[in-house]
Amino acid sequence: MRLAIAMALLGLPAAPAVVWAQLAPSPDAPPVSTAPAPPPDETPVATFKVNVNLVDLFFTVKDKNGALVPHLTKNDCSVLEDKVPQTLKNFVAETNQPLTLGILLDTSGSQQRVLPLEQDAGSQFLERVLRPKDEAFLLSFDVNVDLLQDFTNSPRLLAHAMDKAEINTAGGNGAAGIPGAGGGTVPTIGDPKGTLLYDAIYLASTEKLNQESGRKAMIILTDGEDEGSRTKIAAAIAAAQRSNVIIYVILIADRAMYWSQGMGYYGYSAAKRISEETGGRLIDVGNNGQKLQAAFEQIEDELRTQYVASYTPTNTKLDGTFRHIAVQCGDGMKVQVRKGYYATAPQDQ
């Protein structure tokens, strides 16, 4: 299933007005019941509405040698919000909590030589990581952002969709070999587009992951270059933070191609910013298949060795401001957690 993004506006407001075409039901969606509704209960019921502003943090902890640290307790860690200590309500090690996963695949011209590596390693990863209560979706991005597979628990469906992904270069292969160039239908409104990385992150966060609960992660296979997105990098990161999505960027780039074209490579710093500010990590694999396999294994280990902590902020104002978070867990330990969250009411998220 390929559904292109409709981007008909001349410019983006503060929150980019980018929308999907209407999605078909997921293959795994439950059947619709045709049974008659039960008769209404005649007894009046008093309804109480309580709005609790609870912040959930999903994070991993590593020692000074980079090894994952399991078996920590609430007494081992502390949380600061805007430098103010917070009282933890819950703290548990989560190894089996359901995982919602988005795979974002760069199919622009610059990935021509590495796409087969991504398809093979990505399919193997999904086969290993998905458990019965997990679900994942797959989208590609180049000159468009396309949903290749909606939410499913089937590694087979995801692998099939990934195998069908193709490099999108301009008609007649005119953009092949040009870093960042996409292709396909030439946009009729606005500047020409190439690799819509930031738009893809924004859409995956707001249209796919925002309504999901629990642990959510996004894995992006890309060289980190963005060409032509209407969404700015800050807005893409903010969308992921509002949806409490951890982003891992696997930086896979055929740098020799950039050098042969006499062009500089600038994807690293943007990819690092995206991953670190959302509580994920950047893993640079070059164009090495073994390093790519190892990167997926590292992500798998981290997703299965996470902690979840929750607290009610001492600052109770839901004013939409960004609150900075710091988590500390013992001397010499490094905590991988999102940099903060936006204090908005649930209905405004």
C-alpha positions in Angstrom: 0.0 0.0 0.0 1.5 3.3 -1.1 -0.2 6.5 0.0 1.6 9.7 -0.9 1.5 12.8 1.3 -0.8 15.6 0.2 1.1 18.9 0.7 -1.0 21.5 -1.0 -0.2 24.6 1.2 2.1 27.3 0.1 3.8 27.5 3.5 3.7 25.9 6.9 2.4 27.6 10.0 4.1 27.0 13.3 2.6 23.5 13.4 3.1 22.2 9.9 -0.2 21.4 8.2 0.9 18.2 6.5 -1.7 15.4 6.2 -1.9 11.8 5.1 -4.4 10.6 2.5 -7.1 8.5 4.3 -5.6 5.3 5.5 -7.1 1.9 4.7 -7.9 -0.3 7.8 -4.9 -2.2 9.2 -4.8 -5.9 8.1 -4.8 -6.8 11.8 -7.8 -4.7 12.7 -10.5 -6.6 14.6 -13.7 -7.4 12.7 -16.6 -5.0 13.1 -19.5 -6.5 15.2 -23.0 -6.5 13.6 -24.7 -7.7 16.9 -27.4 -5.3 18.2 -26.3 -2.9 21.0 -27.4 -3.9 24.5 -30.3 -2.0 26.0 -29.2 1.1 27.9 -29.0 0.9 31.7 -31.9 2.9 33.2 -30.0 3.5 36.4 -28.3 7.0 36.5 -24.6 6.9 37.0 -22.6 9.7 38.6 -19.5 10.5 36.5 -16.3 12.0 37.9 -13.6 13.3 35.7 -10.1 13.6 37.2 -7.3 15.2 35.1 -3.9 13.8 36.3 -0.8 15.3 34.7 1.5 12.3 34.8 4.8 12.4 33.0 6.2 9.0 31.7 9.9 8.6 31.0 11.3 5.6 29.1 15.1 5.4 29.4 18.1 3.1 29.4 21.1 3.3 31.7 24.7 2.4 30.8 27.9 2.1 32.9 31.1 4.0 32.1 32.1 1.2 29.7 28.8 1.5 27.7 27.2 -1.7 29.0 23.5 -1.7 29.8 22.7 -1.6 33.5 19.7 -3.7 34.5 18.0 -4.3 37.9 18.0 -0.7 39.1 15.4 0.5 41.6 13.6 3.7 42.4 16.2 4.5 45.1 19.0 4.4 42.5 17.6 7.2 40.3 16.4 10.7 40.6 14.5 13.1 38.2 14.8 16.8 37.9 12.4 19.0 35.9 13.8 22.4 35.2 16.4 21.6 37.9 13.7 21.0 40.5 13.6 17.5 42.1 10.5 15.4 41.4 9.0 12.6 43.4 8.7 9.3 41.5 5.4 7.6 41.7 6.4 4.5 39.7 9.7 3.0 38.6 10.0 -0.4 37.0 12.2 -2.2 34.6 10.2 -2.9 31.4 11.2 -5.9 29.3 7.8 -7.2 28.1 5.7 -4.1 27.9 4.1 -3.8 24.4 6.2 -1.9 21.9 4.9 0.3 19.1 7.5 0.8 16.4 7.9 2.9 13.3 10.5 2.1 10.6 11.3 5.0 8.3 13.3 4.1 5.2 15.2 6.6 3.1 14.6 5.8 -0.5 16.1 8.9 -2.1 18.8 8.6 -4.8 21.6 8.8 -2.4 20.7 5.4 -0.9 20.9 3.6 -4.2 23.8 1.3 -3.1 22.8 0.7 0.5 19.0 0.0 0.2 19.5 -3.8 -0.2 21.5 -3.9 3.0 18.8 -2.0 4.8 16.1 -4.3 3.5 17.9 -7.4 4.6 18.9 -6.2 8.1 15.6 -4.5 8.8 13.6 -7.6 8.0 15.7 -9.8 10.3 15.4 -7.2 13.1 11.6 -7.1 12.8 11.5 -10.9 12.9 13.5 -10.9 16.1 12.0 -8.0 18.0 8.3 -8.2 17.4 6.4 -10.1 20.1 2.7 -11.0 20.2 1.5 -7.7 21.7 3.9 -5.4 19.7 3.0 -3.6 16.4 4.9 -1.8 13.8 4.5 0.2 10.6 6.8 1.0 7.7 7.1 4.2 5.6 9.5 5.4 3.0 10.6 9.0 2.3 12.2 10.6 -0.7 10.3 13.3 -2.7 7.2 11.9 -1.1 6.4 10.2 2.2 4.7 6.9 1.6 3.1 4.5 4.0 4.3 1.0 2.8 2.7 -1.0 5.6 0.2 0.1 8.3 0.3 -1.1 11.8 0.7 -4.9 12.0 2.2 -7.6 14.2 3.3 -9.6 11.2 7.1 -9.5 10.5 6.2 -11.3 7.2 4.0 -8.4 6.0 6.6 -5.8 7.1 9.4 -7.7 5.3 7.3 -8.0 2.2 6.6 -4.2 2.2 10.3 -3.5 2.9 11.4 -5.7 0.0 9.1 -3.8 -2.4 10.6 -0.4 -1.5 12.4 1.2 -4.4 14.7 4.1 -4.9 12.6 7.0 -6.1 14.8 8.9 -8.6 13.5 11.4 -11.2 11.8 10.2 -14.3 14.3 8.4 -16.6 16.7 7.9 -13.6 17.7 11.5 -13.9 18.5 12.0 -10.3 20.4 8.8 -9.7 23.6 9.4 -7.9 22.8 12.9 -6.7 23.0 13.0 -2.9 19.6 13.8 -1.4 17.7 13.8 -4.7 14.4 12.1 -4.8 12.3 12.1 -7.9 8.9 10.9 -9.1 6.2 13.5 -9.8 7.6 17.0 -9.8 5.8 19.2 -7.2 3.7 21.9 -8.8 3.6 24.1 -5.7 6.6 25.4 -3.8 10.2 24.6 -4.3 11.4 21.2 -5.7 11.7 18.5 -3.1 14.3 15.9 -2.6 14.5 13.9 0.7 11.6 14.7 3.1 13.3 13.5 6.3 11.8 16.1 8.7 8.3 15.8 7.1 8.5 12.0 7.6 9.4 12.4 11.3 6.6 14.9 11.8 4.0 12.8 10.1 5.0 9.5 11.7 4.9 11.2 15.1 1.6 13.1 14.7 -0.4 10.8 12.5 0.7 7.3 13.5 2.3 7.4 17.0 0.5 10.2 18.8 -2.6 8.2 19.7 -0.6 5.1 20.7 0.2 4.5 24.4 3.1 2.8 26.2 6.6 2.4 24.7 7.1 4.0 21.3 10.2 4.1 19.2 11.1 5.2 15.7 14.0 3.7 13.7 15.2 5.8 10.8 17.6 4.4 8.2 19.0 7.4 6.4 22.1 9.4 5.5 20.7 12.3 7.6 20.4 14.7 4.7 17.1 16.6 4.3 16.2 18.3 1.1 12.9 20.2 0.7 10.9 19.4 3.8 8.3 22.0 4.7 8.8 21.0 8.4 11.9 22.4 10.1 14.1 20.2 12.2 12.9 21.8 15.4 9.3 21.1 14.6 10.0 17.5 13.7 11.8 17.0 17.0 9.0 18.7 18.9 6.4 16.5 17.3 8.3 13.4 18.4 8.7 14.8 22.0 5.0 15.6 22.2 4.2 12.0 21.2 6.8 10.6 23.6 8.6 8.8 20.8 12.2 7.7 21.1 14.1 8.0 17.8 17.1 5.9 16.8 18.9 7.0 13.7 21.0 4.5 11.9 23.2 6.6 9.8 24.0 4.6 6.6 25.7 6.7 4.0 27.7 5.9 0.9 30.2 8.7 1.5 32.3 7.7 -1.5 29.4 8.7 -3.7 29.4 12.2 -2.1 33.1 12.5 -2.6 33.0 11.3 -6.2 30.3 14.0 -6.9 32.5 16.7 -5.3 29.9 17.4 -2.6 30.1 17.7 1.1 28.3 15.5 3.6 26.3 17.2 6.3 23.9 14.6 7.6 25.6 13.6 10.8 24.9 16.7 13.0 21.2 16.8 12.2 20.8 13.1 12.8 22.6 13.3 16.1 20.4 16.2 17.3 17.2 14.3 16.4 18.2 11.2 18.2 19.6 12.7 21.3 16.8 15.2 22.0 14.2 12.4 21.8 16.1 10.0 24.1 17.4 7.7 21.4 20.8 7.3 19.8 22.7 7.8 16.6 24.6 4.8 15.3 26.9 5.5 12.3 27.4 2.4 10.2 28.8 3.9 7.0 27.9 1.4 4.3 29.1 -1.7 6.2 26.6 -4.5 6.3 28.1 -6.1 9.5 27.9 -2.8 11.3 24.3 -2.4 10.2 23.4 -5.8 11.7 25.2 -4.8 14.9 23.3 -1.5 15.1 20.0 -3.3 15.0 21.2 -5.7 17.7 22.1 -2.8 19.9 18.7 -1.2 19.4 17.0 -4.5 20.2 19.0 -4.8 23.4 18.2 -1.3 24.5 14.5 -1.6 23.8 14.3 -4.7 25.9 16.4 -3.2 28.8 14.4 -0.1 29.4 13.1 1.5 32.6 9.9 3.5 32.9 9.5 6.1 35.6 6.5 8.4 36.1 5.9 11.5 38.3 3.4 14.3 38.7 5.3 17.6 38.1 5.6 20.1 41.0 4.9 22.7 38.3 1.2 22.0 37.6 0.7 24.7 35.0 -0.4 23.3 31.6 0.8 26.3 29.7 2.4 24.6 26.7 6.0 25.4 27.7 8.9 23.0 27.3 10.1 21.5 30.5 13.7 20.2 30.6 14.3 16.8 32.2 17.4 15.3 33.7 17.6 11.7 35.1 20.5 10.6 37.2 21.3 7.0 38.2 24.5 6.7 40.2 28.0 7.8 39.7 29.5 7.3 36.3 26.3 6.0 34.7 24.9 7.6 31.5 21.1 7.9 31.2 19.6 7.9 27.7 16.3 9.8 28.0 14.4 12.5 26.1 15.5 16.1 26.9 12.1 17.2 28.0 8.4 17.5 27.2 5.7 20.1 26.5 3.3 20.8 29.4 0.0 20.7 27.5 -3.4 19.3 28.5 -4.1 15.8 27.1 -6.7 17.0 24.6 -4.2 19.6 23.2 -1.5 17.1 22.5 
